[in-house]
Amino acid sequence: MSPYIDREKAKKTVDLVLEKIRTGEDSGLLADYYSFFKKEVSLFNRSKVAAYLLMLFDQGKNLRFPRNTSRTPEEDAPRCPPLAEDESKRLFFSIGRSRRVFPREIIGLINTNTPATREDIGVIRILDNYSFVQVRNTTAESIINALNGLNFRGRPLTVNYAKSRSEQDQDHTEEEDI
């Protein structure tokens, strides 16, 4: 069952629109929209589109476009192509999603504070509390020296070489032995 239509209000809205068209307010802009509408909407659907827009206006609603929730801000960021494994190192950054960090900010941080260029940066992986950044071997040490201890949003940043999973597992085993 359709909701109640206030026919009197809808008629007043249509009359007001027709009056605005007759008086020629924004006639140039209206002509552009009219031309666009004729090209984009088939003759058989024009009345339906107009009725739908009237319904939204009459109900005080705006047309909402569905959001693509499958993408993350990380995916919307500029992509850095992966670097070859033999010519790159992975760096650990002590900032992540919990501090609202995105790849473009890490790229800017590196480019602003080091001589490294965007081509020296590979894949950036941002996790909840930390991030991993792939960089060229030739720039890794200068990035660590420039950024480690730097204040970022009021806290000191820790940047060092990322440990591989096997190194992390070995560290945990050694801690258990002590």
Buried (B, 14 or more C-beta within 10 A) or exposed (E): EEEEEEEEEBEEBEEEEEEEEEEEEEEEEEEEEEEEEEEEBEEEEEEEEBEEEBBEBBEEEEEEEEEEEEEEEBEEBEEBEEBEEEEBBBBBBBBBBEBEBBBBBBBEBBBEBBEBEEEBBBBBBBEEEBBBBBBBEEBBEBBBEBBBEEEBEEEEBBBEEBEEEEEEEEEEEEEEEE
